[in-house]
């Protein structure tokens, strides 16, 4: 890493890795948002008839 007036300057390879990490993070966040389930969908009570059948 080279040192420049204000401090260390990342090399081209380090800059490319940082850009790839940012792009990967963005993709993960976009995928997580696409897969997100609204709260209303997971808090609704759904009767489980299989459980009742086993309790007889």
N, C-alpha and C positions, 0 to 999 in steps of 0.2 A: 504494500500500500504506500503510495506516495504522500508526502506531507506538503501541503500547500499553505498559503498565508493564514487561513482561518482554521486549519486543522487537517486531518487526514482526508485524502481524496480517494474514493473507492475506484478500483480498477474496472475496466470494461467488463471483465468476467463477473465481478461482484455486482456491478450494476445490472447485468443481464439476469443474474440469479435473483436479485431483489425484484426485478420486474416480473419474472416468472412466478415468484412467490405471491406477489400482489395479484396477478392474474388468476392464479389457482385459488386464492382466498376469495376473490370476487365470484369465481365459478361456484365454489362451495356455498357461499352465501345465497347466490341466486337459486341453486338447486334446493337448498334448505327452505327458502321462501316458497318455491313451487310445491314442495312436499308438505308444507305446513297445513295442519288441520285446524279449522276454526274452533274456538273454545266451545261454541254451541254444539258442535258435532260430538265432542267427547264427554260432555257432561250430561247428556240426555240418558235417562234410565231406560234400559232395554231389558224386558223380562227374559230370563234364560230358562226356557221350558225343559231343557235337558237336565238342569240341576233339580227342578221340581220332580221330574220323573224318577230320579234316583232316590228321592227322599221318601217315597211311599213305603 
